[in-house]
């Protein structure tokens, strides 16, 4: 972060400042990276360790979780990068809502599948539809952001 000069002032150095939205860009970039890392790691673990130990239906559940995890990691990355653009405050807020819904939805959707199969406690998958609903909410929030964007 650089010390900046605010145009139109006495050209005195100011304290360091952040661009508007920089915090949310950083947070969502970190979360997108983490979610992407988990998807690759769990995909590899599932393929090389879990696949031989579970039946084909459980493995199919796992791969569904990995696929949704990967797709939403990339979508979250796109939202994070979009938050770095000059957006109106209302639009930025809607995109942030979409991003948070995507984070929580992905964790609940994919995480519940990972845990259920890994621990052989299928009851954990009762959280999966909650995560799926939040993911749909994330996409709806993105539609809302685009519809209302100025």
N, C-alpha and C positions, 0 to 999 in steps of 0.2 A: 504494500500500500504506500503510495507516494504522498508527500506533503504537497498540497495543491494551492494554486492561486485562484481565487474567485474573480473572474472578470468584472470590471466595473467598481472594484474596491480600490483600496490604496495599494494594491499589489503586495500586501503583506502575506507572508506564508500563513496558512491556516493549519489547524490540526488535521491529521489524516482523516479522510472520510471515505465511505464506501458508496459505490453507485447504488441507486435504488434497486432493490431486488437481488443484490449480490448474495445475501445471506441464504435466501431460498434456493438460488441456483446451486450454491455450495452444498446445502443439505440434501437436495434431491439428486445431485450428481453422486454424492457419497452413497445415498440409499440405492440408486440405480446400479452403481458398481457392486455394492454388497449383494443385492438381489440377483444380479447377473452371476456373480461368483458362486453364490449358493446353488443356482440352477446348474451350472457346469459341474461343480463338485458333486452335487447330489445325483446328477445324471450319470457321472462316472462311477460313483459308489453303487448306484442302483444296477448299472450294467454289469459291473465286475464282481460285486459282492452279494447283492441282494437277489439278483435274477435267479441264480441257481437255487436259492433257498425258499423261493415263494412260487406259488402257482401262477399260471399265465394271466389270470384275471387280476391278481394283485399287482403284477408287473405292469399291466396295462394301466391301472390306476396311477402307479408311480410315473409312468411316462406322460400321462395327462397332466399331472402336477408339474413335471419338469417343463413340458411344452408351454403351459400357461405362465410359469415362472419366467421362462426365457422371453416370451413375447412381451410380457409386461415390464420386464427389466429394460427392454429396448424402448417401449412406449414411455416409461418413466424418464429415460435418458432424453428423449425428444421433448418431454414437458420441461425438464430441467433446463435444457438449452433454450427453449422458448421463453422461459422466465428471464433469460438474459437479454431479451429484446425490449425495446421501449414500448411498454404496454400501458394502457390506462389503468388506474388503480383498480377499478371494478373488474376489468378483464384479468388482471394479475391475480386478484383474489379468487376468481372462478377457476383459473388454471391451477392455483395452489390447492383449492378444494379437490379438483380432479386428481392432482398428484398425491395428496394424502389418502384419498379413497383408494387409489391404485396401490399405494404401499400397504395399507392395512388389508385390503382385499387380497393381494397377492400372498401376504404372510398367512392369512387365514385359509385361503383356498389351497395353495400348494403346501404350506406348512402342515395343515391338518392331514393331508394325504401322506406326506412324508412320515409324520409321526405314527399315523394309524398303521401303515404297512410295516414300518421299522419295529414298532413295539407290538405288533399283532393285536391292536386294540381298535377294531373297526368302528367302535362307537365314537371315536374322535372325529370321524368323517361327518358327524352332525354339524361341525363347524364349516365344512366345505361349501354348502349352499349360502351361508352367511358371507363368506369370502367372495363367492361368485356374484352375489347380489351387490356387494360393495364395488366389485369390478365393473358391473353394469352401471352403477351409480357414477363411477369415475368417467366412463365414456359419455354418460348423459351430461355430466358437469362440463366436459370438454365441448360437447355440442352446444350447451348453454353459453359457454364462454365465446365460442365462435359466432353464435347467433346474435349475442349482445355486444360483440366487439365494436369499438369505435376507432 
